[in-house]
Amino acid sequence: MNRPAPDAQSPDLRIVSGERIRGQFLFVLFAGVLVSMIFSAISYLRMGDPAAGSIFAGVALVFLPLGLVMWRDARAKFAWRIVLRAGSMALFLPPGRVFAGVDDAVFETVPYANLKRVEWRDEVVTVAGISVDTEVWALRLKDGRIIILGENRPIPHSGQMTDDASRAGKAIAARAGVPVRRMPRVSAAASGWRFWKIARPAWPG
């Protein structure tokens, strides 16, 4: 699949800069802590203290999946971009733009004439007993294909949601002259902390 060329003359939709910076900062901070744990484990093992070394190594292994998820999220926020042109939109949609499950990367140009409508739905993902509410926005093409744009997520300690996905969806609908439709709410649950392996409910036809 050929990547569309960026266009400086067209409206450019991105994750708000504050969210991009926050995601990168949290990943760098967490990565630093994780690396320090690994070095501590190696140091204690070299000093002949296998108990302490094993503890640090165990903690690092427990938190490694979370670090990978934070890297996935930071990368997605940095690369996510939609350019609205005169007759088409250029999509730069990296994997990791939804909280749970696997979402394939989409890098292509889609003519507005191929768009049937914009859709969105509430998704509730439960991980280790903790529920996360998100709003997932998608494009439905006339050939039946669904392209996931991204999602609005809760902003910690604010009681509010991000609006990047809804802002993009509404802008695309207005530019293409297509309707926006709300789809039924769905739920999914993970076994333990493996939310990246959740089989997200299929998008309805």
N, C-alpha and C positions, 0 to 999 in steps of 0.2 A: 504494500500500500504506500503510495507516494504521499509524503507530507506536504500540506499546502504551504505556500510561501507567505510569510507575514506581510501585512499591508498597512503601512503607516498612515494611509489616508482614510481608513475606515474605522468606525467605532470599535474599540478594543475592550473586551470584557475580561477582567482578571479577578482572582481572589483579592479582596481588599488588602492593602499593604500591611496593615496591622496584624492580620491573621497570618500572612506569609512570614513576617518577621517573628511572630510568636512561635509558630511551628518550628522554624529553624533554630530559634534560641533554645527551646525546650529540648530539641533533639541533641544539640551540641552540649548542653548542660548534662543531660542524662548519659550521653556517650562518655563524657569525661568521668562521671561517677563509675560507670561500668568498666572503663579502662583501668581506673585506679583500683577497683576490686580485683581485676585480673592480675595486675602487677603485684598487689599485696599477696595474692594467693601464691604466685610464683616465688616471691621473696621469702615467705614463710616456709615453703617447701624446701628452698635452697638452704635455709638456716636450720633445717632439721626439725621443723615443727609441723608435722603432717596434720595435726588436729586443726590448728588455726588456718593452715593453707586450704584444707578441705572445706572449712566453713566459708571462707571467702570465695572459693571456686564454686561452691554450691549456690551461694547467693547470686553470683554472677550468672550462672546458668539459669536460675529461676527468672531473673530479670531480662535476660537476653531477648526472649520473644517480644517483650514490651518495647525494647530498644529498636528492634526491627520494625515494629508497627509504627513507632514514632518517626523513623526514617522514611517509611513508606508514605506517611501522612505529610511530612514536610516536603518531600519530593513532589507529591501530587499538587500541593498548594502552590509551589513555586512554578510548576510547568503548566498548570491549567490556564487555558486561554481560548477565547472565542472572538473571532473577528467578523463583524457584520459588514458585508460588501453590498454592492448595488443589487446583484441578482442571486447571490449565494452567501453562505457563511463558511468560514474556515474554522474547523474544529481541531483544537490541540488538547485532547482529553487523556491524560495519563492514567495508568492503573492506580488504585488507591484513593479514588475520589469519592467512594462511599465507605462508610464505617465498617460494614460487615460483608463478608463474602468476597468473591472474586469478580472484579470488573475489568474487562479487556480494554486495552488502550485503543483510542480512536483518533487517528490523524488523517483527516480527509476534508474535502470541500463538498458541501451539500447544497445544491440549488434549492431556493425557496419553493420552486415549483414541485419538488419531490416531497415536500413536507405536508402531512395530512393535518396534524395538530400537535400541540404541546400538552403533555400530561404530567400529573404529579400525584403522589400518594404519601400518606403517613406510614412510616415503618417503625415498629417497636422491636428492638433487638435486646434480648436478655442474655447477659453474660455473667456467670457466677452469681446469679440472683439479683444482679443490678440491671435495670431496664434503661435503655437509651432511646429517646424519641427523636426521629429525624424526618425530614421532608425530602423525598427523593423526586427529582425532576427529570423528565425524559422527553425525547422527540419520537413521535410515531411517523414513519415515512409511509408513503402511499403503497410501497411494495410490502408493507407489513413489518419491516425491520424496526426494532426499538434501539435507540441510542441513549444511554444513560448520561445525562449532563453532569450530575453531581447531586449534592444534598445540602440542605440547611441543617446545621447542628446546634445543639445547645451551647451557649457561651457560658463557661464556668462562672459561678457566683454572681450571675446577673439576672437570671430568670428570663433571658431573651434568647433568640435564635440568630444565627448568621443568616444572611439573605442573598448570598452569591448565586446559588442555584436558581432561586425564584426570580431574582433580578435578570439573570440571563434568559430564563425561560420566557418571561413576559416580554423582554426586549425582542427576542426571536419571533414570538407570536405576533407582536405589533408590526415588525418589519415584513414578515411573510404574509400577514393578513389571514392568520389561521386562529381557530379557537383554542382556549385553554380548558382542559377538562380534569376534574379531580377524580381519581380512581379509588377503589375501596382500600381501606386500611388493612395492613397485613402485619403479622408478627413472626418472629423467628427466635430460636433459642440455641445457644452454643453449649457444647459439653465442656465444662471447665472454662478456661480462658481462650480456647481456640476459635475466636470469633472470625478470624480470617478464613476459616474453613466452613463457615455457615453456608448451607444451601439456601440462598435467598429465594422467597416465593417468586414464581414466574410472573412476569408482567402480564396482566390479563389481555385477552384478544379483543 
